[in-house]
Amino acid sequence: MKKGITGGIVLLASIWMIIFIPGQILSQQNMRLRDYGIEIGVLDPGEWNAITDVQGVEVGHVTLIKGDEIRTGVTAILPHRGNIFQEKVPAAVYTGNGFGKLAGSTQVQELGNIETPVILTNTLSVPNAANALISYTLSQSGNKSVRSVNPLVGETNDGYLNDIRGRHIMESHVLQAIDSASSGPVAEGNVGAGTGTSCFGFKGGIGTASRVVPKILGGYTVGVLVQSNFGGVLRINGVPVGKEFGQFAFKEALDAADGSCMIVVATDAPLSHRNLERLAKRALLGLGNTGGIASNGSGDYVIAFSTYEGNFIPYRMKSYEGTQTSMHNDAMSVLFMAVIEATEEAILNSLCAAESMTGRNRHYRKKLPMENVLQLMGQ
């Protein structure tokens, strides 16, 4: 598939269903939090209320469903469509709880940049996804002499619904997700890396949201995409939904809260590695607002990057001195608010958009019953 395709393609081979989903496909079919009249925070969202509101960012999904056992996929986030290895973007990683396998994170923290697309998938598919990113980078024009690549791959464990031990994600699936990536509305719920995930005991998935800072404060955009797969006591706009439903962590099983959440933050604000890390920290406050507790077995990571083109980092050093535009520390607070609101809404969008699913060993996750939520919230 090539950039610009506007329809999903479903390939049926034997009993496989492999769905290549550009970012904009399916988003209008799935209800989102604001479709129910629930608004998080005080800042306005961007045009799509998605990470793709940040200029240059593209998202693509590949969803794998087969028989009763396979429920998994890949989500690709591209900071820009050019050669990312040759034009790296400033970035940072923040670890809320480190029970996870975020490949490539230490180099991002050491050098302060990203040089590949960001890939999200399931835990045991991280090696294949990393190999795919290496293949993708080495094949790009201008990279013929490249001898080292830092693939950035995040994950959550979808083994409750998915046959994760089968390791069904192939390099080709990752490359297809990258190739299908596009701007515009983003598919959410049971797609890509969110196909087999769970959240607060309900069906989780992919979710996204954005916030635009008022022009008087810079007019910058902050976008967030999450892969929700964690537990706690669900809250929606401050309402203790999980408590009222009687569905929450530790009610019946000590491991009920375990899981993970991958959070990807993009902004067009000119931020240094240091301030991107500070921005990433605040995303976890948004997770906390939804009732997540970053349990012992939860891998909660935030990857934050800036698409401000003037700060792209060339692979080949042009001089011994480099300059970057960077926002003042005193200007960061409104961006902190933006990322908190967008993360909270992205997680809730992942729940709203997800559909009930039966998977491995007939395990079942029901969708969040929004009609009951609305009654509880007096909507």
N, C-alpha and C positions, 0 to 999 in steps of 0.2 A: 504494500500500500504506500501511496505517496501523500505528502502534505497536500491538504486542500480537499480531500475526499470528505463528503458531508453525509454519507450514509454508512451505517454499520454493515459489515460483511460477515455473514455466518457461513462457515465451512463445515459440512457434515461429512466426516470420514468414519466409516463404520458407525459406532454410536457416540463418537466424539462430538462435542459442540465447542468449537473454539471461536471466540468472538473478539475481533479486533475493533477497538472502540476509540476513535478520535475523541479528544477532550469534550467536544460539544454534543456527542450523541447520547441519548437517553435522558439528558438533564431535564428536558421539558416533560418527560413522562413520569418522573418521580416527584412527589411532593416534598417541599422543603419547609423549614421551620416558619419562614415568613409567609408561606402560603396559608398557614393556619392563623395568621395574625399575631404571631409571637415575635417580638423584636428584642434583640439582645443589645444592651448598651445604649450609647448616645451618639456615636459617630455614624456617619452614613456609609453604606457599602458602595462598592464600585458598580459599574454597569452590569457585570455578570455575578456579582457577589461571590467571586472565586479568585483563586490564586492567579489565574490568567488575566485579571485586571491589572496586574503588574506588567508593564510593557515588556514584550519579548518572551515572557514565560509561556511555555506550551506543555500540555499534558496529554498522554496517551495511555490506554489500557489494553491489555490482553486478558481475557477471562477464559478459564478452562473449567469445563463441566463435563464429566463423563460418568454414566451409570449412576450408582448409588454412593460412590466413594470419593470421587475427585471433585473438589470445590476449592479452587485456588486461582492465582493469576499474578499479573505483573502490572505495576503502574510506573510510568516514566515521567519525570519532571525535568524539562529542559530550561535552564536559565536563559539561553538564547539559541537560535537555530544555526548559528555559525559554528566554527571549529572551536569548541570550548577548551580543548587542550592548548591551542595557540592563543586564545583570548580567555584566560581564566577569570573567574569572578571572585571578588572578596567574599569570604564565608567564615562561618564558625559553627561549632557543634557544642551543645550543652547537654550534659547527662543528668537527668532527674533521678533515675534509678538504673543501674548499669547491668541488669540481668538481660543481656541481649547481645547481638552479633552485628554491630554496625561497622561493616568493613570499610576501611579507608579513613576512619575518623581521626586517627592520631596525626596523619599528615595534614589534614585540614586544620587542626589546631596548631600544628607546628608552623606551617607556612601561611595560614590565613586565607586559603583560596580553594576553590573547587575546579577541577579540570576535566570532569566528565558529567554527563547527565546524572541525576539522582534516580536510583532505582529502588522501588519498594516491592517486596515479595514475601514468601513464607520463609521460616527460619532455615530449613534444610536446603533451600534453593539459593542461598547466598553465594556459594561457590560458582554455580552455573551462571548466575547473574553477573558476577564479577568477571568471569571469563568472557561473557558477551560484551561487557563494556570495554574490555581490553581489545577484543576483536573489532568493535565499532571504532574505537579511537585509532588503532593502527591502520585501519582501512581508509581513513579520511585523507583527502588531498592535503599535502603539506606535511604529513606526519611520517614520511618514509623513513626518516632517521631516528624516530622515537624508540627508545630502549627501556623506558620506564613509564608506567601508567598507574595512577592511583584511583581505582574504581571505587565509587561511593555507593554502597548498597545497604539499605535498612530492611528490617523485617519485623514481623510478628508471627506468633505461632498459631496457625489455623488448624491444628491437629484435632480439635474436637469435631469439626465437620468434614475435614479433608484428610485423605490418605497421605499425610505428610511424609511418611517413610518411603513412599513410592517415588518421591523426588521427580515429579512430572514436569516441572518447569525446565524447558530446554533453552539453549542460547538463542535459538530462532524466535522464541516467544518474546524474549527481551528486545531483540532487534526489531521485531514487529511493533512492539509498544513504542519504541523510540520513533520508528518511521511513521507511525500513525498519529504522533503527537500534533496537537494544533492548539490555537488560541480559542477564545470564546467560552461559552458555558461548558462546565465540566461534568461528566457523568459521575454519579454518586451512588452509594449503597453497595449492592452486591456486584461490584465490578472490579476488575483488576486485582490488586493486592488485597482488596477488601471482600473478595468473593466469599471466603470461608470464615470470616472473623466474627467475634461476639463482643458485646459491650453492655455492661451492667446486667448481664443475664439475658439480654435481648439480642437480636441480630444486629451486628455492627457492620462496618464497611468503610468505604471512602467518603469523606466529607470535605467541603471547602467553604471558604467565606473570605471576605475582604473588608477593609475599611479605608476611607479616604480622609486624610487630614485636611482641615480647613485651609484655604489658600493663604490666609494670613499667617499660618504656622508652617507654610512650605508647600501645601497641596500634594504631599507624597501619598503613595498607596502602599498598604501592607496587605499581602495576601497569604492565606494559610491553607494547606492541604493536610489532612490527617488520615491515618490508617488506624481505626479505632478497634481495640481488641483487649479491653481491660475492665476492671470491676471497681466496685465501691458502692455508694448510695446515690443513685441518680437524682440530680436536681435540674430543673428546667426553669430558668429565669428566677432562681431563688426558691421555687416551690419544691418541697421534698417528695418528689414523685415516687422514688424507690421505696421510701418509708411508708407512704400511703398505700402503695401497691403490695407491701409486704414482701418485696423482692429486693434483697440487698446482700452485700458481702457478709459472711459469717453467720447468716441466719440458720443455715443448715450444715455447711461444710467449711472447714478451715481454709481450703484452697480456693474458695469461691471468688476471691478478689483478684487472683493472679491473671496475668495477661500482659499486654504491652500496648504502647501507643507511639507511633512514629508521627512526628509533627515536622512539616517542612514549611518554612517561613521565607517569603520573598518580599523584597521591597525595592522601589526605585530611588529611595533616599540614598545619598552618598555616605555610606557608613564604613568605618574601619572595621577590621577584624574584632577589635576590642568592643566596639559598640554593637556589632552584630551578635556577639556573645551575650552582651547585656540584654539585647532584644530577645534573644532565644530564651534566656532565663524566665522572662515574663510570660512566655507562652504557657509555661507550666501553671501559672496562676489561672489561666483560662481553663486548663484541664481540671484544676481544683474546684473551680466554680461549678463544674458539671457533677461534682461528687467523686471524682477519681481520687485515689489515695496513694498511688505509686507504691503498690504493695511489694513485698520482698521478691516475688517472682515476676515482677513487671519490668520490662525494658522500656523506659520512657526517655526518648531522645528527641532533641530539637536540632534540626539543620536549618541554619539561616544564611541567606545570601543576598547580595545587592546586585541589581542589574544596571546600576548607574554606569553608563558606557564609558564615561571619562575615567573611570577607575579600573577598567579591565586591565589585566596583568599579562603582558606579552610573554610568550614562552622564551623568546630570545631577548636577552638583556640588551637594550639599546645604549645605555649609559650606566655609570656606576651609581647614579642618583636617580631616584624615582619620586614622583610627586603624586599625591592623591588628594582629592577634595573630600573633606570630612565634616560632618555636622558637629556643632558644639555639643558638649555634654548637656548643657542647659536646654537644648532643643529636643532632647530625647524623650521627655516624659509623655508627650502626646503620642509618640510612636509606641511607647510601652502600653498605653491605654488601647491603642489600635490593635496590637497583637493579642492582648488579653481578650478583647471582645471577639476578634475574628477566630481565635482558637476555640473559644467556648461555642460559638455558633457553628463552626465547622464540625465539631464533635456531635453536636445535636443534629446537624444536617445529615451526618452519616447514619444516625439512628432513624430519622424521619424517612430517608430515602430507601432504607433497606427493606427487603421483603423476607417473609418467613422462609426458612430453608431446612430441609432434611438432608443429612449427609452420612458420613461414615458411621457404620454400625447403627443406622437409623437414628442417630443423634439428631435432635431437633432444636432449632432456635426460632422462636416466634418474633414477629416484628413488633416494634413498640406500638401499643394500641393507642393511637393518637386520639381517637374519639373519647376514650376514658381520660386521657391526659387533659384534653380540653375541658371536660366536665370538672375535673379536679381543679383546674386553673380558673374556672369561671368564665371561659371564653365563649 
